[in-house]
């Protein structure tokens, strides 16, 4: 099983997840998402800027579970919504792993508390079907789980019942609130310094700053036709303001140790970009992505830049594995890992949706034990 950011451009996964949502809630909460369209809309809403959307997939790419987080209180508190696990995967720890993954993501963003509301519409607890007034807290203090209400699942994960909303879904149908501190109690770690890496006397890798927005957009705009053949984000990058917002978000993600976006600067001029698509600190793995302007291709710039990133990953970050994913038809991109001695692990058939068509992705990898610094001269 693997847990990853929900790919918003994958309609098949969106459909699978919507169907899972209906299946998981139909017995006790059938009105939550009564139609497939309602469920699909819920999935799409999870891709908003102030949300976290994570999906668990099996080895065949089928959805095992889905979890979401909603930012509140300026990021100090997050709501867990929703959590759905496929009936065929229940009892295998999928839900627990999804919750733990979400907790780690929220803590990395500086969040303090994760909370959720869990309805009782079918009398699954001693709070259901009764009038909780005038002493709802007294009823709450003596709560009993009569028929498998999920609040027990969350208590096993360290959540505490913090309150109840009587009659939230009609008379005798309360909403039970649970919460958990996800942040460390000690002082938070200092934010990492901005990324900068000297490759040679001409090439430097430097994290984008807001002041670079006009420069980055201008380079993308000049190379739009060249880049859009293999990059899905090019058409959406239609103004310097969009680029600025991307830079702000990318810096936040770097501070949270999630990913990295940096420019490739050749004698002080922007030539392209390189970065880490995702850090997997637990497994000491990361994926590198890159692009270069058409006028700078064929000069060995990208090979040097990627080699420098790999050196840094193994020597300074403690990584064990570096991956590069390329569309099978992108021969220039595939030449980089081949030139650097990567191993081709395999092909993800139709692993990406590009310009309305599914394309195969070729997966390359390099291990720390295999890497030797390449001579850049």
Buried (B, 14 or more C-beta within 10 A) or exposed (E): BEBEBBBEEBEBBBBBBBBBBBBBBEEBBEEBBEEEEBBBEBBEEBBEEEBBBBBBBBEEBBBBBBBBBBBBEEEBBBBBBBBBBBEEBEEBEBBEBBBBBBBEBBBBBBBBBBBBBBBBBBBBBBBBBBEBEEEBEEBBEEBEBBEEBBBEBBBEBBBEBEBBBBBBBEEBBBBBBBBBBBBEEEEEEEEEEEBEBEBEEEBBBBBBBEEBBEBBBEBBBEBBEBBBEBBEEBEEBEEBEBBBBBBBEBBBBBBBBBBBBBBBBBEEEBBBBBBBBBBBBEEBBBBBBBBBBEEBBEEEBBBBBBBBBBBBBBEEBEBBBBBBBBBBEBEEBBEBBBBBEBEEEEEBEEBBBBEEEEBBBBBBBBBBEEBEEBEBE
